[in-house]
Amino acid sequence: MQTQMIRRTLVQNAVKETPKDIETGLPKKYVAGLDPAGKEKQMKEIKKSQKIYKETGKVIQRKLGPTKRSSHSIDFENRYGFSVNNLSKVKSMFPNTDVDKILSKGRAAYASGSRPGVSIEAWALARLASVLTGGKALAVDKDLVGDSDLKKII
């Protein structure tokens, strides 16, 4: 009963509208700190990635560059004492959560856009960390988290 209430609350507090960059229409975080030429390049790469994903279902890696570590990954380490990269430990700590499905959804989400320089796997792991620390991704992936695991998260 309490778990159902938590799940309803997650739906009510679902992801809010992401602020968009006026020039590109992309989320501001995807183009923050880029000069106009960099914004244009980022927009073209994301559009190309989206088109390939829609046509083939394959996610292509965009060019890597300098990036910062995900705040979700840092929160995960601070909260649980180990890296989200240690998937065997994650799966043993959250046995009723479909970790592989969350990672798969993170890889697919990368195709629709990401910050410059982030790898596909880093994007997927950050989504997993967001789910397991009660971040915005939990509202979207709540059905992939078991009731006993949800109690650990909330």
MARBA-3410 file (N, C-alpha, C, O; in Angstrom, 1 decimal):
154
0.8,-1.2,0.0,0.0,0.0,0.0,0.9,1.3,0.0,0.7,2.2,-0.8 ~ 1.9,1.3,0.9,2.8,2.4,1.0,3.6,2.6,-0.3,3.8,3.7,-0.8 ~ 4.0,1.4,-0.9,4.8,1.5,-2.1,3.9,2.0,-3.3,4.4,2.8,-4.1 ~ 2.6,1.7,-3.3,1.8,2.2,-4.4,1.6,3.7,-4.2,1.6,4.5,-5.2 ~ 1.6,4.2,-3.0,1.5,5.7,-2.8,2.8,6.4,-3.2,2.8,7.4,-3.8
3.9,5.7,-3.0,5.2,6.3,-3.4,5.2,6.3,-5.0,5.6,7.3,-5.5 ~ 4.8,5.3,-5.6,4.8,5.2,-7.1,3.8,6.3,-7.6,4.2,7.0,-8.6 ~ 2.7,6.5,-7.0,1.8,7.6,-7.5,2.4,9.0,-7.3,2.3,9.8,-8.2 ~ 3.1,9.2,-6.2,3.8,10.4,-6.0,4.8,10.7,-7.0,5.0,11.8,-7.5 ~ 5.6,9.6,-7.4,6.6,9.8,-8.5,6.0,10.2,-9.8,6.5,11.0,-10.5
4.8,9.7,-10.1,4.1,10.0,-11.3,3.7,11.5,-11.3,3.8,12.2,-12.2 ~ 3.2,11.9,-10.1,2.7,13.3,-10.0,3.9,14.3,-10.1,3.7,15.4,-10.6 ~ 5.0,13.9,-9.6,6.2,14.7,-9.6,7.1,14.4,-10.8,8.3,14.7,-10.8 ~ 6.5,13.9,-11.8,7.3,13.4,-13.0,8.1,14.6,-13.6,7.9,15.8,-13.2 ~ 9.0,14.2,-14.4,10.0,15.1,-15.0,9.3,16.4,-15.5,8.3,16.4,-16.2
9.9,17.5,-15.0,9.4,18.8,-15.4,10.0,19.2,-16.8,11.0,18.6,-17.2 ~ 9.4,20.2,-17.4,9.9,20.6,-18.7,11.3,21.1,-18.6,11.7,21.9,-17.7 ~ 12.2,20.6,-19.5,13.6,21.0,-19.5,13.8,22.3,-20.2,13.3,22.5,-21.3 ~ 14.5,23.2,-19.6,14.8,24.5,-20.3,15.5,24.3,-21.6,16.5,23.6,-21.6 ~ 15.0,24.9,-22.6,15.6,24.8,-24.0,16.5,26.0,-24.4,16.2,27.1,-23.9
17.5,25.7,-25.2,18.3,26.8,-25.8,17.5,27.4,-26.9,17.0,26.7,-27.7 ~ 17.4,28.7,-26.9,16.5,29.4,-27.9,17.1,29.2,-29.4,16.3,28.9,-30.3 ~ 18.4,29.2,-29.5,19.0,29.1,-30.9,18.8,27.7,-31.5,18.5,27.5,-32.7 ~ 19.0,26.7,-30.7,19.1,25.3,-31.2,17.8,24.5,-30.9,17.5,23.5,-31.6 ~ 17.1,24.9,-29.9,15.9,24.1,-29.5,16.3,22.9,-28.6,15.4,22.1,-28.2
17.6,22.7,-28.4,18.1,21.5,-27.6,18.0,21.9,-26.1,18.0,23.1,-25.8 ~ 18.0,21.0,-25.2,18.1,21.3,-23.8,19.4,22.2,-23.5,20.4,21.9,-24.1 ~ 19.3,23.2,-22.7,20.4,24.1,-22.4,21.6,23.3,-22.0,22.8,23.7,-22.4 ~ 21.5,22.2,-21.2,22.7,21.5,-20.7,23.5,20.9,-21.9,24.6,20.6,-21.8 ~ 22.8,20.6,-23.0,23.4,20.0,-24.1,24.4,20.9,-24.9,25.2,20.5,-25.6
24.2,22.2,-24.7,25.0,23.2,-25.5,25.6,24.2,-24.6,26.2,25.2,-25.0 ~ 25.5,24.1,-23.3,26.1,25.0,-22.3,27.6,25.2,-22.5,28.3,24.2,-22.6 ~ 28.0,26.4,-22.6,29.5,26.7,-22.7,30.0,26.5,-24.2,31.2,26.7,-24.4 ~ 29.2,26.2,-25.1,29.6,26.1,-26.5,29.5,27.4,-27.2,28.5,28.1,-27.0 ~ 30.4,27.7,-28.1,30.3,28.9,-28.9,29.3,28.6,-30.0,28.9,27.5,-30.2
28.8,29.6,-30.8,27.8,29.4,-31.8,28.2,28.3,-32.8,27.3,27.5,-33.2 ~ 29.4,28.2,-33.2,29.8,27.1,-34.1,29.7,25.7,-33.4,29.3,24.8,-34.0 ~ 30.1,25.7,-32.2,30.0,24.5,-31.4,28.6,24.0,-31.2,28.3,22.8,-31.2 ~ 27.7,25.0,-31.0,26.3,24.7,-30.8,25.7,24.1,-32.1,25.0,23.1,-32.1 ~ 26.1,24.7,-33.2,25.6,24.2,-34.5,26.1,22.8,-34.8,25.3,21.9,-35.2
27.4,22.5,-34.5,28.0,21.2,-34.6,27.2,20.2,-33.7,26.9,19.1,-34.2 ~ 27.0,20.5,-32.5,26.3,19.7,-31.5,24.9,19.3,-32.0,24.5,18.2,-32.0 ~ 24.2,20.4,-32.5,22.9,20.2,-33.0,22.9,19.2,-34.2,22.0,18.3,-34.3 ~ 23.8,19.4,-35.2,23.9,18.5,-36.3,24.2,17.1,-35.9,23.6,16.1,-36.5 ~ 25.1,16.9,-35.0,25.5,15.5,-34.5,24.3,14.8,-33.9,24.1,13.6,-34.1
23.5,15.6,-33.1,22.4,15.0,-32.4,21.3,14.6,-33.4,20.7,13.6,-33.3 ~ 21.0,15.5,-34.3,20.0,15.2,-35.4,20.4,14.0,-36.2,19.5,13.2,-36.5 ~ 21.7,13.9,-36.5,22.2,12.7,-37.3,22.0,11.5,-36.4,21.5,10.4,-36.9 ~ 22.3,11.5,-35.2,22.2,10.4,-34.3,20.7,10.0,-34.1,20.4,8.8,-34.1 ~ 19.8,11.0,-34.0,18.4,10.7,-33.9,17.9,10.0,-35.2,17.2,9.0,-35.1
18.3,10.5,-36.3,17.9,9.9,-37.6,18.4,8.4,-37.7,17.6,7.6,-38.1 ~ 19.6,8.2,-37.4,20.2,6.8,-37.5,19.4,5.9,-36.6,19.1,4.8,-36.9 ~ 19.2,6.4,-35.3,18.5,5.6,-34.4,17.1,5.2,-34.8,16.6,4.1,-34.7 ~ 16.3,6.2,-35.4,15.0,5.9,-35.9,15.0,5.0,-37.1,14.1,4.1,-37.2 ~ 16.0,5.0,-37.9,16.0,4.2,-39.1,16.6,2.8,-38.8,16.1,1.8,-39.4
17.5,2.7,-37.9,18.2,1.4,-37.7,18.0,0.8,-36.3,18.2,-0.4,-36.1 ~ 17.7,1.7,-35.3,17.6,1.2,-34.0,19.0,1.2,-33.3,19.1,0.7,-32.2 ~ 20.0,1.6,-34.0,21.4,1.6,-33.5,21.7,3.0,-32.9,21.4,4.0,-33.5 ~ 22.4,3.0,-31.8,22.9,4.2,-31.2,24.4,4.4,-31.6,25.2,3.5,-31.4 ~ 24.7,5.6,-32.2,26.0,5.8,-32.6,26.7,6.7,-31.6,26.1,7.6,-31.0
28.0,6.5,-31.4,28.8,7.3,-30.5,29.2,8.6,-31.1,29.7,8.6,-32.2 ~ 28.9,9.7,-30.5,29.3,11.0,-31.0,30.7,11.3,-30.5,31.2,10.5,-29.7 ~ 31.3,12.3,-31.1,32.7,12.6,-30.7,32.9,12.8,-29.2,32.1,13.6,-28.6 ~ 33.9,12.2,-28.6,34.2,12.4,-27.2,35.0,13.6,-27.0,35.8,14.0,-27.9 ~ 34.9,14.2,-25.9,35.7,15.4,-25.5,35.7,15.6,-24.0,35.3,14.7,-23.3
36.2,16.7,-23.6,36.2,16.9,-22.1,34.8,17.0,-21.6,33.9,17.6,-22.2 ~ 34.6,16.4,-20.4,33.3,16.4,-19.8,33.5,16.3,-18.3,34.6,16.0,-17.8 ~ 32.4,16.6,-17.6,32.5,16.4,-16.1,31.7,15.2,-15.7,30.9,14.7,-16.5 ~ 32.0,14.7,-14.5,31.3,13.5,-14.0,29.9,13.8,-13.7,29.6,14.9,-13.2 ~ 29.0,12.8,-13.9,27.6,13.0,-13.6,27.4,13.2,-12.1,27.9,12.5,-11.3
26.5,14.2,-11.8,26.2,14.4,-10.4,25.4,13.2,-9.8,25.5,12.9,-8.6 ~ 24.7,12.4,-10.7,24.0,11.2,-10.2,25.0,10.1,-9.9,24.8,9.4,-8.9 ~ 26.1,10.0,-10.6,27.1,9.0,-10.3,27.8,9.3,-9.0,28.1,8.5,-8.2 ~ 28.1,10.6,-8.8,28.7,11.1,-7.5,27.8,10.8,-6.4,28.2,10.3,-5.3 ~ 26.5,11.2,-6.5,25.5,10.9,-5.5,25.4,9.4,-5.1,25.3,9.1,-4.0
25.4,8.6,-6.2,25.4,7.2,-6.0,26.5,6.7,-5.1,26.3,6.0,-4.1 ~ 27.8,7.1,-5.5,28.9,6.7,-4.7,28.9,7.2,-3.2,29.2,6.4,-2.3 ~ 28.4,8.4,-3.1,28.3,8.9,-1.7,27.3,8.2,-0.9,27.5,8.0,0.3 ~ 26.2,7.8,-1.5,25.1,7.1,-0.8,25.4,5.7,-0.5,25.1,5.2,0.6 ~ 26.0,5.0,-1.5,26.1,3.5,-1.3,27.6,3.0,-1.1,27.8,1.9,-0.8
28.5,3.9,-1.3,29.9,3.6,-1.0,30.7,2.8,-2.1,31.8,2.3,-1.8 ~ 30.1,2.7,-3.3,30.8,2.1,-4.4,30.3,2.7,-5.7,29.3,3.4,-5.7 ~ 31.1,2.5,-6.8,30.8,3.1,-8.0,29.6,2.4,-8.8,29.5,1.1,-8.7 ~ 28.8,3.1,-9.5,27.7,2.5,-10.2,28.3,1.7,-11.4,27.6,0.9,-12.0 ~ 29.6,1.9,-11.7,30.2,1.0,-12.8,30.3,-0.4,-12.3,30.4,-1.3,-13.2
30.3,-0.7,-11.0,30.4,-2.1,-10.5,29.0,-2.7,-10.6,28.3,-2.8,-9.6 ~ 28.7,-3.2,-11.8,27.3,-3.7,-12.0,27.0,-4.9,-11.3,25.8,-5.1,-10.9 ~ 27.9,-5.8,-11.0,27.6,-7.0,-10.2,27.2,-6.6,-8.8,26.3,-7.2,-8.2 ~ 27.8,-5.6,-8.2,27.5,-5.2,-6.9,26.1,-4.4,-6.9,25.3,-4.6,-6.0 ~ 25.9,-3.6,-8.0,24.6,-2.9,-8.1,23.5,-4.0,-8.2,22.5,-3.8,-7.5
23.7,-5.0,-9.0,22.6,-6.0,-9.2,22.4,-6.8,-7.9,21.3,-7.2,-7.6 ~ 23.4,-7.0,-7.1,23.3,-7.8,-5.8,22.6,-6.9,-4.8,21.9,-7.4,-3.9 ~ 22.8,-5.6,-4.8,22.2,-4.7,-3.9,20.8,-4.4,-4.2,19.9,-4.1,-3.3 ~ 20.4,-4.4,-5.5,19.1,-4.1,-6.0,18.6,-5.3,-6.8,18.4,-5.2,-8.0 ~ 18.4,-6.5,-6.2,18.0,-7.7,-6.9,16.7,-7.7,-7.7,16.5,-8.4,-8.6
15.8,-6.8,-7.2,14.4,-6.8,-7.8,14.3,-5.6,-8.8,13.2,-5.2,-9.2 ~ 15.4,-5.1,-9.2,15.4,-4.0,-10.2,16.0,-4.5,-11.5,17.0,-5.2,-11.5 ~ 15.4,-4.1,-12.6,15.9,-4.6,-13.9,17.0,-3.6,-14.4,16.7,-2.7,-15.2 ~ 18.2,-3.8,-13.9,19.3,-3.0,-14.2,19.6,-2.9,-15.7,19.9,-1.9,-16.2 ~ 19.6,-4.1,-16.3,19.9,-4.1,-17.7,18.9,-3.3,-18.6,19.3,-2.7,-19.6
17.7,-3.4,-18.2,16.7,-2.6,-19.0,16.8,-1.1,-18.8,16.7,-0.4,-19.7 ~ 17.2,-0.7,-17.6,17.4,0.7,-17.3,18.7,1.2,-18.1,18.6,2.3,-18.7 ~ 19.7,0.4,-18.2,20.9,0.7,-18.9,20.5,0.8,-20.4,21.0,1.7,-21.1 ~ 19.7,-0.1,-20.9,19.3,-0.2,-22.3,18.5,1.1,-22.6,18.7,1.7,-23.7 ~ 17.7,1.5,-21.7,16.9,2.7,-22.0,17.8,4.0,-21.9,17.6,4.9,-22.7
18.8,3.9,-21.1,19.8,5.0,-21.1,20.6,5.1,-22.4,20.9,6.2,-22.8 ~ 21.0,4.0,-22.9,21.7,4.0,-24.2,20.8,4.5,-25.3,21.2,5.3,-26.2 ~ 19.5,4.1,-25.3,18.6,4.6,-26.3,18.3,6.1,-26.1,18.2,6.9,-27.1 ~ 18.3,6.6,-24.9,18.1,8.0,-24.6,19.3,8.9,-25.1,19.1,10.0,-25.5 ~ 20.4,8.3,-25.1,21.6,9.0,-25.6,21.4,9.4,-27.1,21.9,10.4,-27.5
20.7,8.5,-27.8,20.5,8.8,-29.3,19.7,10.0,-29.5,19.8,10.7,-30.5 ~ 18.8,10.4,-28.5,18.0,11.6,-28.7,18.7,12.9,-28.3,18.2,13.9,-28.4 ~ 19.9,12.7,-27.7,20.7,13.9,-27.3,21.4,13.7,-26.0,21.0,13.0,-25.1 ~ 22.6,14.4,-25.9,23.4,14.3,-24.7,24.3,15.5,-24.6,24.4,16.3,-25.6 ~ 24.9,15.7,-23.5,25.9,16.8,-23.4,27.1,16.4,-24.3,27.3,15.3,-24.5
27.8,17.5,-24.7,29.0,17.2,-25.5,30.0,16.3,-24.8,30.3,16.6,-23.6 ~ 30.6,15.4,-25.5,31.8,14.7,-24.9,31.4,13.4,-24.1,32.3,12.7,-23.7 ~ 30.1,13.2,-23.9,29.7,12.0,-23.0,29.6,10.8,-23.9,29.1,10.8,-25.0 ~ 30.1,9.7,-23.3,30.0,8.4,-24.1,28.6,7.8,-23.8,27.9,8.1,-22.9 ~ 28.3,6.8,-24.7,27.0,6.1,-24.6,26.9,5.4,-23.2,25.9,5.5,-22.5
27.9,4.7,-22.8,27.9,4.0,-21.6,27.8,4.9,-20.4,27.1,4.6,-19.4 ~ 28.5,6.0,-20.4,28.5,7.0,-19.3,27.1,7.5,-19.1,26.6,7.7,-18.0 ~ 26.4,7.8,-20.3,25.0,8.3,-20.2,24.1,7.2,-19.6,23.2,7.6,-18.8 ~ 24.3,6.0,-20.0,23.4,4.9,-19.5,23.7,4.7,-18.0,22.7,4.5,-17.2 ~ 24.9,4.7,-17.5,25.3,4.5,-16.1,24.7,5.7,-15.3,24.3,5.5,-14.1
24.8,6.9,-15.8,24.2,8.1,-15.1,22.7,7.9,-14.9,22.2,8.3,-13.9 ~ 22.0,7.4,-15.9,20.6,7.1,-15.8,20.3,6.1,-14.7,19.4,6.3,-13.9 ~ 21.1,5.0,-14.7,21.0,4.0,-13.6,21.2,4.7,-12.3,20.4,4.4,-11.3 ~ 22.2,5.5,-12.1,22.5,6.1,-10.9,21.4,7.1,-10.5,21.0,7.1,-9.3 ~ 20.8,7.8,-11.4,19.7,8.6,-11.1,18.5,7.8,-10.6,17.8,8.3,-9.6
18.2,6.7,-11.2,17.1,5.9,-10.8,17.3,5.4,-9.3,16.5,5.5,-8.5 ~ 18.5,4.9,-9.1,18.8,4.3,-7.8,19.1,5.3,-6.7,19.3,4.9,-5.5 ~ 19.1,6.6,-7.0,19.3,7.6,-5.9,18.0,8.5,-5.8,18.0,9.5,-5.1 ~ 17.0,8.1,-6.6,15.7,8.8,-6.5,15.6,10.0,-7.3,14.9,10.9,-7.0 ~ 16.5,10.1,-8.4,16.5,11.3,-9.3,15.3,11.2,-10.2,14.4,10.4,-10.1
15.3,12.2,-11.2,14.2,12.3,-12.1,14.0,11.0,-12.9,12.8,10.8,-13.3 ~ 15.0,10.3,-13.2,14.8,9.1,-14.0,14.0,8.0,-13.3,13.4,7.2,-14.0 ~ 13.9,8.1,-12.0,13.1,7.2,-11.2,11.6,7.3,-11.6,10.9,6.3,-11.6 ~ 11.2,8.6,-11.8,9.8,8.8,-12.2,9.5,8.1,-13.5,8.3,7.6,-13.7 ~ 10.4,8.0,-14.4,10.2,7.4,-15.7,10.3,5.9,-15.6,9.6,5.1,-16.3
11.3,5.4,-14.9,11.6,4.0,-14.8,11.1,3.3,-13.5,11.6,2.2,-13.2 ~ 10.1,3.9,-12.9,9.6,3.3,-11.6,9.1,1.9,-11.7,9.2,1.1,-10.8 ~ 8.6,1.5,-12.9,8.1,0.2,-13.0,9.2,-0.9,-13.2,8.9,-2.1,-13.1 ~ 10.4,-0.4,-13.4,11.5,-1.4,-13.5,12.2,-1.6,-12.1,13.1,-2.4,-12.0 ~ 11.7,-0.9,-11.1,12.3,-1.0,-9.7,11.3,-1.8,-8.9,10.1,-1.5,-8.8
11.8,-2.9,-8.2,11.0,-3.7,-7.4,10.6,-3.0,-6.1,11.3,-2.0,-5.7 ~ 9.5,-3.4,-5.5,9.0,-2.7,-4.3,10.1,-2.7,-3.1,10.2,-1.7,-2.5 ~ 10.7,-3.8,-2.9,11.7,-3.8,-1.8,12.9,-2.9,-2.2,13.5,-2.3,-1.3 ~ 13.3,-2.9,-3.4,14.4,-2.0,-3.8,13.9,-0.5,-3.7,14.7,0.4,-3.4 ~ 12.7,-0.2,-4.1,12.2,1.1,-4.0,12.3,1.7,-2.6,12.5,2.9,-2.4
12.0,0.8,-1.6,12.1,1.2,-0.2,13.6,1.6,0.2,13.8,2.5,1.0 ~ 14.5,1.0,-0.4,15.9,1.3,-0.2,16.3,2.7,-0.8,17.1,3.4,-0.2 ~ 15.6,3.0,-1.9,15.9,4.2,-2.6,15.3,5.4,-2.0,15.9,6.5,-1.8 ~ 14.0,5.3,-1.6,13.3,6.4,-1.1,13.5,6.6,0.4,13.0,7.5,1.1
END
